[in-house]
Structures are given as C-alpha cells and as structure tokens.
C-alpha cells in the first residue's frame, strides 16, 4: 500500500512538471536542434540548399574576422564582469550596512530600478548622455574640456551594461552577506583583528559564493547582449550577437546558425569555468546565523559611495524624461526649451498603438501562463520526491544558460522550418520558456518556507488536493507568486533580444518598434516612448507591492477555511 501511494505521489509530481517539460521539448529543444541542423546546410547562389555540408562551419571558423568578433565579445563581457565585481560588491556591502529597513529598501529599489526601465530605453539614455552635445560633454565643457567622442566605442557599451546589470551582481552578494554569522566578526574583533583583516579573512571569503554567482550571471548576460553593442557600438564594436543579427538580415541562415552555436558554446564554457572556480572555494562550517553582524566600519564613506551609485542608476531615467519634453530634434543638453511635440509625434507614428497593444497582450499572456505552469512545476519539484527530480529541475532551468539572441533566432528557424509565420504565438511561447525558470525558482523558495500541515489537514477533512492547495498554501506563498508574476511581466514587456526575429512587419512590440526607430531617426520621440514604458513598469510594480509585503497574519483552521463539515 505504501509502495502504491509512493508511486501515486511520484506520478502526481511528474504530471505537475509535465506542462513545463512539454514546452521545453516543443519550443526549446526543437529550436536548438533546428539551428544545429541548419548549421550543416549550405545556400549556394543558384538557390540550391546543400544538406550535410561543413562549408558554413569552415567559412566561419577560418575567417580571421570571426576570431576578432569572439575576442571583442569576450573583452566586453570580461570588462563588464570585472568592473561590476568591484562596484557591485561595494554597493551590496554599503546597502547591507544600512540598519533602517526603510533606508535599505529604498536603496534596493533605486539600485534595482534599471531592471524596471526598458533595456532599449537605457541604451537610448546613454546615447543622449555620451553624445558630443550630451550632458557629460556639456559638463566637461564648463571645465574647458572636450568635447570627447564617447559614443560608438567599447567604453560606451561597457558603461551601459554596467548600469543595466548592477542589480544582477548586487542581489546574490547582498543575500550572501545576510547569511554570514555575525558572531564570527565579533570574535575576530575580540581577538584584536584589524577591520581590514576581519573583512579580508572573514567577510570576503564567506561572501565569495555570492560574488562568484553574480560574476557568472553578469558574464553570461554580457556575452549575449545585443542592444548596447548594436546602438552604442556604432558598428565599431562587433560582437557575436550583432553578427547573428547581421547574418539573418542577409538571409544567411546557415552561417547565422553557426554563429549562434558558437555563442552558445562560449556560454557553456563560461558556466564550466565558473563551476570549477566554485568547487575550489572554501566552504563555511558555520551552522547558521547566531548574531546580527555589526555595522561595517567606514559607514560615511559607504554612504558617499551609495550616493554616487544612486545618481548613476537614476540618471538615465532623469535624462530620458527631461529629453522627452525637449523643444529641439537633437540631443542637446540642457534642452533650449520644453514642448510636448514628441509625445504628439509619438501618437502620430504608424504602428506604435499596435505595438503597445501587442506588448501588453504578450506580456499579460506570458505572465498568466508562466505563473500557472511555474507554480505547477515548483510544487512537483518541492513536494514530491521524483526519481529524476534534479535532472528535471536542471532541464527546466536550462534556457537561462542559452544566450537570448541565439534562442530567439533558433525559434525563428524552427518556425521557418515548419513553414509557419512569425507572430504573437511564437513570441509568447519563446518568452514563456525564458520566464518559467525564474518563476519556478522564486515560487520554490516560497514553498520551502510554507507550512504544509494545514493543506494536509484540509485533505484529511475531505477537500480535494487542488482546492486544499488554493485555499491554504497559495495564500502563504502569495508574495513569491507576486514577485514571479512581476518579473515575468517586466521581462516580457521590455524584452528585445528574444523578440527581434519573431515578429513580422505587421506585428511588433514596443522595444522592437523603438529599436527600428532608433536605427532610422535621432529625434526625442523614443524618449517619450521610454518615459511611458518606464511609468508603466513602475505602475505594475506598485500594484504588485501590496501582494509582496502583505503576508498572511495566520491561517484559519483547514476545515473553516474550506467551509467543510467539521471545520471550526
């Protein structure tokens, strides 16, 4: 009987993960297999398609320009990672030093604000900041310096990526600092260790896993970044993601497939390298946090550092908002006058309303589906001992390793292979595969903290398992569900890299529409659009806040909550 019950529970857990696994196979694995196959095709001038040829691989790998592109990709990613390792650690440490909850939460909100601001909008802001008539050169002009050519260089790309990815570095470090036992630093102080020695021998080694996790995430995202190199590099910063885009534009699908796979190989190699480094890190023998860490020394300096970080994170939003009201059609700073003409111009643009509707529809669909499928998968993985649980979990999370440009192109090739037209369905499925892993991780963390006894009691009183979960467990994990839903909406609404190849001429999202506009015009109309998109993201985040911070004050007895006979 026990064996049957165990088998039944395993079957239930597997059925809960089935939707995410089906989506993984149908969209993710099928698309990656498609570009793998197309990489061995050869398109010849007479229109023939030669299958089983190494021509595309040979041409791509033997071209000296290819290795310059790979070198530039690695150089950009490495520079961004090294800069953020320093900037991100100092920022996380400074935020952790804030003892007042309100001040710490406000600081975290400011640092994480770049994630709510569309990536393409941030890139546009840096165009305005770094231009010859932009804010930075104008400020330097007051000092009798410049103007300098800051745009269309590697440094411009690095600055933009550092701004966007700072929260990705800060979060794991901040989380790890909170797990360090404060008693260890107190003991070091009691034994006469200097502040630097305590930091270098206790705090830094114990927080190294968080730093390494941040570096791995930042490096993986940087090697596949597209918008910053495409718009701020000005053709001078050629990386693998922009190479894929250029090859697709000339319909050289076999070589584009090869470039995508090379980008994927670089990403997988970086995962392996970081994995080896992680294994060499010393492990803590601490049994938990027994004391709150003392406030770090040098708080005044840390406060000054945070002030600079806050300005750095908020300046793009400030520049975009002010520029959206400029009276002139070029990026002059400060604007000579103010006007609403660019909002009017935005409303008159062909396709912008359709792009708005498309973005909202796709983001809403992705949010609902990602939350439902993500909750099911999280329950299956955390509440049931599946024989292949770790393997299933790794499979569900695997899309996070694949560069987004490569994945978006792979889905495009799958659609092309099936003879279908790109559109919203393909876009929703692609965004869904990218968002589900994060929802699963966030909701799983909530489920591990939830009290399951109430749900079990409800089932014992005769409630169906689904009803018991919805009435008892779901309210407990509501903050995690809200965070997952917010993340899915913001990622889908602001996504550019995954969407580039999956929309036809009649169907665009706002980031794609804005990218195309920036490639053709230089007026502040994108600033008006960026302001509206940023405000939309802030409104959505504010709507989600009550669901995140309003935790359950207690759960009614199972029978009473479900209205079952015998419940008091």
N, C-alpha and C positions, 0 to 999 in steps of 0.2 A: 504493500500500500504506500509505504514511504517512497519506494522507488517510482511508483506511478505518479505520485504527487510531485516528486522532483522533476520527472520528465515533463509533466504538465506545466510546471513553472518555467522550465527551460524553453518549452515551446511557446509559452506566452511572451517570454522575454525576447525570443528571436522574432516573433511576429511584430513586436513593437519596433524593432530596429529595421524591419523589412522595407518600409517606405524609403528610408534614407539609403539603404543598400541598393534598392532598385534604381533610385535616382542616380546614385553613384555609378552604377554599371551602365545605365542607358545614356547618361549625359557625359560623365567624366571619363570613364574608361574607354567608352566607344569613341569619344572625340580624340583622346590621346592616341588610340590605336590608329585612327584615321590619318593623323599627321605623320605617324610612324610609317604608314604605308605610302603616303604621298611623297615622303622624303626619298623614296626609291623610284619615283617617276621622273620622266624627262619630257618636257614640252619642246618639240622641235619646230622650226619656222614654218613648215608646211601644215602645221596644225595637228600632226600626229602626237599621240601620247604613248611613249615607250615605258612599259612597266618592267620593274626589276632591274633598274639601271642605277649604278653608283655615280652617274655623271654629276648630279646635284651635290652630293657629298664631296666629291673630288674637287669640283669647282669652288665650293665654299671654303673648304679646309685648306686648299692650296693657294688661295688668294691672299697676298700679304695684307690687303685691306681688312680682311676678316680678323686677323690677329690684332690689328690696331684697334678695331672695334671692341674685341674681347678685352684688350688691355685697358681701353677707356672705361668700359663697363666696370671692371674690377677696381680701377683707380677711383672712380666716383663713389662706388659702394664702400670701399675701404676708407676713403677720406671722411665720408659722412659718418661711418661707424666709429672711427677714432675720435672725431670731434664730439659726437654725441655721448661717447663713453665718459668723457670728461664733463661736458656740460650737463648731461643727464644725471650723472652721479651727484654732482654738486647741487643740482636742483632738487633731486629726491631727498638728499640729506638735509638741505635747508627747509624743505616742506615738512620733513619729519621732525625738525626741531621746533616747529610751531606747536605749542601746547593747547592753545584755544581752538576748540573744534570749529568755530565759525571761521576763524582766520585760515585754518588749514583747508577747510572745504572750499573757501573762496579761492585760495591759491591753486588748489587742484582743478577747480573749474576753469581758471584762467589758463593754466598750462594745457588742459585738455580741450580748450576752445578751438584749437586748429583742426581737431577731428570733426567738429560740427560745421566748420567752414569748408565749402567745396574745395577739393584739391585744385581744380582748374581755376577757381576764383583766387586761391592763394598765389598761384603762379602768375596770374594777371596782376595781382597786387605787387609782386616783386618786379614785374616789368615796369610798373609805374615808379617804384622806389629806386630801381637801379638805372633807369634811363638817364641820358645826358641832361635832360631837363627835369629829372625826378627829384624827390625830396633829399636824397643823400648828396647828390651833386650840388643841389641848391644850398644845403647846409655847409658843404665844403667851400662853396663859392664865397660865403660870408667870411670865411677864414682866408680867402685869397688862394684857395687850392682848386685844382681841377679845371674843367670837368674831366672825369675819367671814364673810360669805356668799360663799364662793369657788366653790361649785358653781353649775351652771346659768348659766354666763357664758362669754363668748368666751375669757377668760383660762384657764379650766379646759380648754377644748378645745385651746388653743394649747399649754399645758404637756404635756398627754397626747401630742399629736402630735410635739412636740419630743423627748420621751422615746423614742417609738417609732421616729422617723425619723433619730435621731442617727447610727446606723451607716451609713445610706444616704448621708449627707453626708460622713462621715469617710472612707469607703473610697476614693472617687476622688481626694480630696485627698491622702491618705496615699500612694496609688500614684504620684501625680504628683510628690510630694516626693522619692520614691525614684529618680525618673528625672532629677533635676536634677544636672548635673555639679558635683561638689564643688570642682573646680578653679576654677570661676567665683567662688565665695565666697572662696576662698583668695586669688585675685588681687585681689579688692576689698579684703580686709583688708591685703594687702601694699601697696596703693596708698593706704592711710590712711583708707579709708571707715569711717564710724562703724557700729556694729552696726545702728542703725535704718536708715541709708542703704543698707547691704548688703541688709537684709531688704526694704525698700520698692522698691529698684531692681533687685534680682536675684531673690531667693527668691519674693516675692509675684507679680511678673509671670510668672515661669516656671511657677508653680503655679496660675495663674489658670484654665487649661483644666480642671483637676480641680475647682476651686471652682465654675466655671460648670456643669460636668456634675452636680455634687452639687445645685446650686440647681435645675437643670432637673428632676432626678428627684424632689426633695422637693416642688417646686411641683406637678408632675403628680400625685403621690400625694395631696397635701393637698387639692386641689380636688375629689377624688372620695372623700375619707374619709367613712365613714358611722358607725362605732360611736362614735367620740368625740363628734361633734356630737349624735347621737341620745340618748346616755346622759348625757353631761356638759353638754349644752346645755339639757336640760330643756324643750325647746320654745321657748326664747328665742333659740337660735342656729339659725336656719333656713338651710340650705344646699341646693344643688341635689340632692345625694344623698339627703337626708332627704325632700325634696319628691317625688322619684321614688317612694320607698317609700310615702309617704302616699297618693299618687295611685293606686298599684297596690292598696293596701288597700281603696280605694273603687271598684275596678274601672274607673277612668277611664283605660283603656289608651291612647287616642289622645293625651291631654294628657301622660301619663307618657312616651310615645314622644317627644313634642316636647321635654320637659324633659331626657330622656336625650340627644337630639341636640344640644341647646343646651350641655349639659355636655361632649359630645364636641367641639363647635366651640370652646369655651373652651380645652380641652386642646390641640387642634391649633394654635390661635392662639398659645398659650404656647410650643409647640415652634418655631413660626416665629420668634417674638421672640427666643428663646434662640439659635436658629440664626443670626440676624442679628448678635447680640452676639458669638457665637463667631467669625464671619468678621472682625470688627473687632479681635480680639485679636492682638497681635504674635506672630509665630512665632519659635521658637528656631532659631538656626543651629548649635546645638551638635551635634557629631557623635556624642555618646554620653557615658556616664559614665566619666571617666578618673580620678576620685579620690573617696574617700568624704567626704561633707560633714562638716565639723567639728561637734562637739556644739554645738547652739544655746546662745546666752547666756541667762542668766536661768533656769537649769535648776531652781533651787529653787522659783521662782515657778511654773514649769510643773508641777513635782511637786505643789505645793499645789493647782493647778488640776485636775490629774488626780484627786487625792483627792476633790475635790468632785464631779467627773463620775462617779467610781466609785460614790459614795454615791447620786447621782441615778439612775444606771442600775439599781442593785441594790435601792433602797428599795421599789420596787413588789413585787418578789418577797418581800422580807422581811415587808412588811405583809400580803400575801396569806397567806403561810404561817402567821404568828402568828395572824391573824384566823380562820383555818380551825379553830383549836383554842379559840376563844373560848367562854365559857360562856353568853353572852347573845346575844339575837337581833337586836341593833342594833349599829351601827358605833362602839362606844365605844373610846377609846384612852387608856391601855392597857386591855386586857381585864381585867375584875374577877376572872376565873378562867379555868381551862382545862378543856376537855372534848373528847371525840370525838363529841359528839352530831351535829355537822354532817356528818361522814363517814357516820354511821349514817343520817341523814336523806337524804343523797345516794343511798345504796344503796337506799333505800325509794321513791325518786321513780319515777313511771311514765315509762318511755321512756328513762331515762338509760343503761341497759345496751344497749338497741337503738341509741341514738345513738353509744355508744362503739364498738360493732361496725361501725356504718355509717362512722364516721370512719376507723377503721383499714382497712376494706376499700377505701374510696375512695382513701385516701392511698397504700396499697400498690399498687393498680391504676395510679394516676396515676404513681407513681414508676417502676414497671417499664416502662410504655408510654412515658413521657417520655424515659427513658434510651435505650431501643431506638430510638425514632423520632428522638430528638435526635442520637444518635451517627451514624445513617444520614445525616441532613441535614448534619451537620458534616463528615463525610467527603466527601459530594458537593460541598459548597461549597469545601472547602480543598484537596482532592486532585484536582479536575477543573476544567478551565477551561470553565465553562459560558458560552455566549454571553450569557445573561441572568442571570449569577451575582449581580451587585449587586442587580438587581431582585428575584430570588428571595429573597435574603438580607433585603432590606427588607420583603418580603411576610411572611416567617416572623416577623420581629421586630415587625411592625405591631400585634399585640394588646397589646404593652406600652404603647402610647400611649393606648389606649382606657380610660377610667375603668371600674373593675371593676363598680360598681353598674350602669352603663349596659350593659355587656356581659352581666352576669347577667340583667338584665331583657330584653335583646334575645334571649337564648337561650330564656327563658321564653315570649316572644311567638312564637318560631319553633315551640316545642313546642305551644303553644296553636293556632297556625295549622295545624299538621299533624294536629291532633285527638288528640295523644298526651298521656300523663300525665307530669308531672314525676317524677323519681326518680333513682336512682343512676346510671343510664346517662347521662342528660343532665348530671348533676353531674360524672361522670368526664370526659366529653368537654370540658366547659367548663374544668375545672381543667387538663386536658391542654393545651388551646390556650394557656392562660396560663403554663404551666410550660415548655413546649418551647423558647420563645425563650431562656430563661436557660440551659437545658442546652446548647443549640446554641452559645451564646457561650462558655460555660465549657469545653466539650469542644473547640471550635475552637482555643482558646488552647493547650490541651494538644497537639493535633495539629500545630500550627505548630512546637512545640518537639521533637516526636518524630522519631527517626531512621527515615526511610523505607527506607534501603538494605537493612536486614535483611529487611523484608517483600518487597522486590523480589527479593532473593536467594532467598527461600523460594519465590516464584512461579517463578523461573528453574529451581529444582530440581524443579519439578513439582507444587507444592502448589496447591490451589485458592485463589483470591484471598481468599475468606471465611475459610478455615482459616488462611491466612498472616496475615491481619489479627488474628484472635482469638489467635494464638499468639505474635505478635511485637510488634504495635503496641499492642494492648489493654493488655498489662502496663505499657507505657510511659506510657499516659495514665490509668492506674488512679486516681491522685489526682484528676484532673479529673472522671472519671466519678463517683467517690465524692462529691465536692463537689456535682456536679449532682444526684445522687440524693438527697443530704441536703437540698438546697434544695427540690427538688420535694416531698419528703415533708413537710417542715415547713410549706411554703406551703399544701399541700392540707389537712393535718391541722388547721391553725389558721385556715383561710380562713372568713370570714363574709360579706363583701360579695358574692362570686360565688355563694354558696350560698343566700342569703335567699329567692330566688324559685323555686328549682329543686327544692324538697323538699315533699312533701305532708305531710298531718297524721300519717301513719303512719311516715314516714321522715325523720329529722332527723340532723344531725351535732352533735357536742358544742358547737361555737361557736354554732350556731343555737339549740340547746336552752338554752344558757346565756343568750343574748340574750333569749329569750322569758321565761325565769325572772326575769331582772333587771327586766323590764318589769312583773312582777306581784308580786314579793316583794323584801324588803330584808334577809333574814337571811344569815348567812355560808355558806350552802350553796354558792354559786358560788366562795367562797374555797377550799373543799375540792376542788371540781372543778378550779379553776385550778392548785392545787398538784399534783394528779395529772397534768394536762396538761403542766405545766412540767417535771415529773420525767420524763415520757415523752419529751419533746423532748430533754432533756439526755441520757437513756439512748441515744436514737437517735444523737445527735451523738457521744457517746463511743464507740459501736460503729463509727462511720464514721472516727474519728480514725486508727486503725492503717492504714486503706486510704489515707488522705490523706498521712500522714507517712512511711510505709514505701515509699520509692521503690526502683525496681529497682537492684540493685547491678551490673547488667551484663546483657546479653542473650546467651544461648547462641547458637552458630552456628546459622543458619537451619535447616540440614538436621538437626542434632542436636535442636533444639527441637521439630521436627515429626516426628522419627522417620523421615525419608525416607532411601531408599537413597543412599549417597554422602555423607550428612551425618556429620561427625566431631565 
